[in-house]
Amino acid sequence: MDAPRQRNKRDENAAIKAGNIPEEWQQEKQKNKLRQKDTDARWTKKGNELHYGYKNHVKADAESKLITGYTVTSANIHDSQVLAQLMDDEDYVFLPDNFL
């Protein structure tokens, strides 16, 4: 599903990329506009495809196949950046070509 096109002004896009909410959206008469904008989602590219939104990171038990840990990040965060958050001292990781 394609991401909806947000028609923001250049200064609004600059504020969003900086992690801020544009001042215009914070005015009382613009509250409805702010509710319809997702200022936390981000763009990422995987292969030749662009994706917008969020990424789920899951820790699962190999034997029971139950989820034991979970976190959500914006789509531009690499899996390796949240690996330490999900790991416990006694855990080990299987990666495609090696393990930690």
C-alpha positions in Angstrom: 0.0 0.0 0.0 1.4 3.4 -1.0 2.0 6.0 1.7 -0.5 8.8 1.6 1.0 12.0 0.1 1.4 14.7 2.6 1.2 18.1 1.1 3.4 20.1 3.5 5.2 23.4 2.9 9.0 23.4 2.7 9.3 25.0 6.2 6.9 22.4 7.6 9.0 19.6 6.2 12.2 21.1 7.6 10.6 21.3 11.0 9.4 17.7 10.8 12.8 16.4 9.7 14.4 18.2 12.6 12.0 16.3 15.0 9.8 19.3 15.7 6.1 20.1 15.1 5.7 23.2 12.8 4.5 26.2 14.8 1.5 26.7 12.4 0.1 23.3 13.4 0.2 24.2 17.1 -2.3 27.0 16.7 -5.8 26.3 18.1 -7.5 26.5 14.7 -5.0 24.0 13.2 -5.5 21.2 15.8 -7.4 19.1 13.3 -4.6 19.3 10.8 -2.1 18.2 13.5 -4.2 15.2 14.4 -4.0 14.0 10.8 -0.2 14.3 10.4 2.2 11.6 11.5 5.3 13.4 12.5 7.1 10.3 13.9 7.1 8.1 10.9 10.1 8.1 8.6 11.2 7.0 5.1 13.6 4.2 4.4 14.8 2.3 1.3 15.1 -1.4 1.1 16.4 -2.7 -2.2 14.7 -0.4 -4.8 11.5 0.0 -2.7 10.7 3.0 -0.6 8.8 2.4 2.7 7.2 5.0 5.0 6.2 4.3 8.6 7.4 2.1 11.4 9.3 -1.1 11.9 8.5 -3.9 14.4 11.4 -5.5 16.2 10.5 -8.8 17.9 12.4 -11.2 20.2 11.0 -14.7 20.1 11.8 -17.9 22.1 13.2 -20.5 19.6 11.6 -23.5 21.4 8.2 -22.2 22.2 8.0 -19.7 19.4 6.4 -17.2 21.8 7.2 -13.5 21.6 9.2 -12.5 24.6 10.2 -8.9 23.7 8.9 -6.2 21.3 9.7 -2.7 20.3 8.6 -0.3 17.5 10.8 2.2 15.8 10.5 4.5 12.9 11.3 2.8 9.6 14.7 4.4 9.2 16.2 2.7 12.3 18.4 -0.3 11.5 17.7 -3.6 13.2 21.2 -3.6 14.8 20.4 -0.4 16.7 17.7 -2.0 18.8 19.2 -5.4 19.2 20.8 -4.6 22.5 17.5 -3.3 23.9 15.8 -6.7 23.2 18.7 -8.9 24.4 19.2 -10.3 27.9 22.6 -11.4 29.2 21.7 -15.1 28.7 20.4 -14.6 25.1 22.2 -15.5 21.9 21.3 -14.4 18.4 21.1 -16.4 15.1 22.0 -14.3 12.1 22.1 -15.5 8.5 25.8 -16.2 8.4 27.0 -16.2 12.0 25.8 -15.9 15.6 26.7 -13.8 18.7 
